[in-house]
Amino acid sequence: MENTIYEIDPITDQRWPEFLTRHPQASIFHSPEWLQALQRTYGYKPTVFTTCKEGELSDGLVFCHVRSWLTGNRLVSLPFSDHCQPLATGDVLKIILQFVHNRRSSDGYRYIEVRPLPDAGISKDKTDFVQGASFSFHTIDLRPDLEAIYRRFHDSCVRRKIKRAERERLTFESGRSKDLLDKFRHLLLLTRRRHKLPPQPAEWFSNLADCLGNKLTIHLLSKDGAPAASILTLTYKKSLMYKYGCSDAKFHNLGGMPLLFWKAIQQGKHAGLEQFDLGRSAQDDPGLVAFKGHLGAVASELKYYRDPAPGEKRESFQSGAQWVRQALACLPEPVLVGAGNLLYRHLG
């Protein structure tokens, strides 16, 4: 087998999107549009390692070069992406991972991280990568009819709340207009403050909308003209993905969030989609894990892998000292937004 590995630019090399259309495990996170939004917002340079020098691609692992004076330089597949399946298997996967392992020291990376879907074939006995962070991962099969999907919802935690939201006559909108994006951002700021975290940069969402176009949808519920709850979903091939959710706490008792997911499922079925990817959930967030389970989603474990192994100290901003999070919650809105603009480029 030829062991030479080549590096290509997935944004400009037209072989990459063509390869994605053929590969059954390609996701929105592999797409040039997602990579372009990452590059525009955070300056991350995307790259693909492949065994194919010329002609049609048959394999590839996509990474972003993350360079930060605050958190160190690293190679990540991919930043701010719930998962990114290696589009290679067996010996080819092993060869590519060995290649990037050998590059780690010479290129000055603190670590390399891959974020595969379950059962990707990465393990210590086959590669130099060891398990790092792990998350709960949920998906809903959209192939059954809507009635069957609805019956799988938890009666009191989901179906009853949907009925309550419908009685409240909440106004539903979906699309990607600037007005919807502004309302989504308003709710996101409320939610991030409630969680004692800075919001993602506004530029990130405007770049996502610009780069992804009709692959991105904002779903919004309002009460008497006031934004109450919103989710942002992505569509790729036959898959619908939930990426972000936010709400105004004063409307939580109206059942808006379950109704939003039900509306998104209905739209997905109408579009002929077959899977609803609910993304990752931190295992120390039992409320979110339970909510996704109450939607009838199937759970599995999402494992990230690193080279070298992560240290004892968790390196995520979200796991920082409690006093920092308390201080963030008290910051004026412009300062909180500024903190997000400064920090997120270092956290991917």
Steps between C-alpha positions, in 0.01 A plus 500: 500500500624850416582676827543853365251746648398817320347820634221682315286807563136383540363845421671543163560140385187401308571132557402538867129595462467241224647237734255605774201444271614140453599418857213370719654630825570854385322760714439874500819537704710366210349746255700788347226737619544406868880517467477840333288634790762373748778664301318832459405527866795354687783495250534119515666359189328181376695217341437145383751215521449237232683220320380636164736737321303535179168389360189402694533495878438171680581608858572804712522634857414867538660713774533863596827658610417686822772745599460678833735682733254433782416129469782378275522376142317182403350303214129430550246305297300722536464807726144582615376187323317233699661224296710457186523145377834403339414425138748213490509154652735212578866533402441830319359658817794367701752637248346849500482513881862386522595775256336776708647345817848534347425862409397600852844584639646647182199730451492607865154369594415442865263225391297360213131415551256301290125489565363188330154353515462183711681190369742690276783249550731723704655336805829491687596159364479634142622863532680741733168669581336442838150581617447853626164666561177304462142614450150364464385493138135478389329442166135467395402276210278710272402214267187391694184705444436810711242327717750229596768759579253699712401189697863455604499838676478486878139568594539756780843641411441555129150429365321684780732800458441507124126515564553779754707700251232456233232624743712807574486589129871560472600645163736279298746624237786332321761616252832681498410870475694768686197560722488133605876499553476808723223343708698177529805698618288681759382169646850353479641784709231441766576128503879533516470751785268258682767229458772742611681483166582760235307479171659386178599792276218651296736470201493120536126483441497754219783308330313172544190651342703649216711189428237230554207678334189282488678224694442711816160567656401701806177385663339757731199514730368832629240592761306819425787618279776425752756230404450203735714211370710417197710219353748503213514192276722394211407279206736283299406218265233297687591629845356778716723621783415697812794730574390781735204569726407801712203646686363767729454346845180695570327297226630156600167390644334538157663189351669678211813286467318165454276664240803633311649152472165362385474774236856426383419128475190575295700718262769234476246234410347728237847546347560124488774495767573171674691587819487772763847536654453663842874546548710448806403562862739526792454201727490734800192672350231245596216737416601530134576128474156418643323747271649341189406158631143618559485591130540130426862532389740206505805565718861394451839616626705747296873465574768747398860384457822688564869471436650527758256414778334797674634591842317479827395864480200560273584755235154627406403857581164373618670302775673809638482619858149566630589853599588585141159383382327694776689812395406448135132482592522848652675672211316770302379372163766676287780364720353147501472508120855631476624216722346250259654674199842480666489149646331274247775509241725341767253223595437301183 
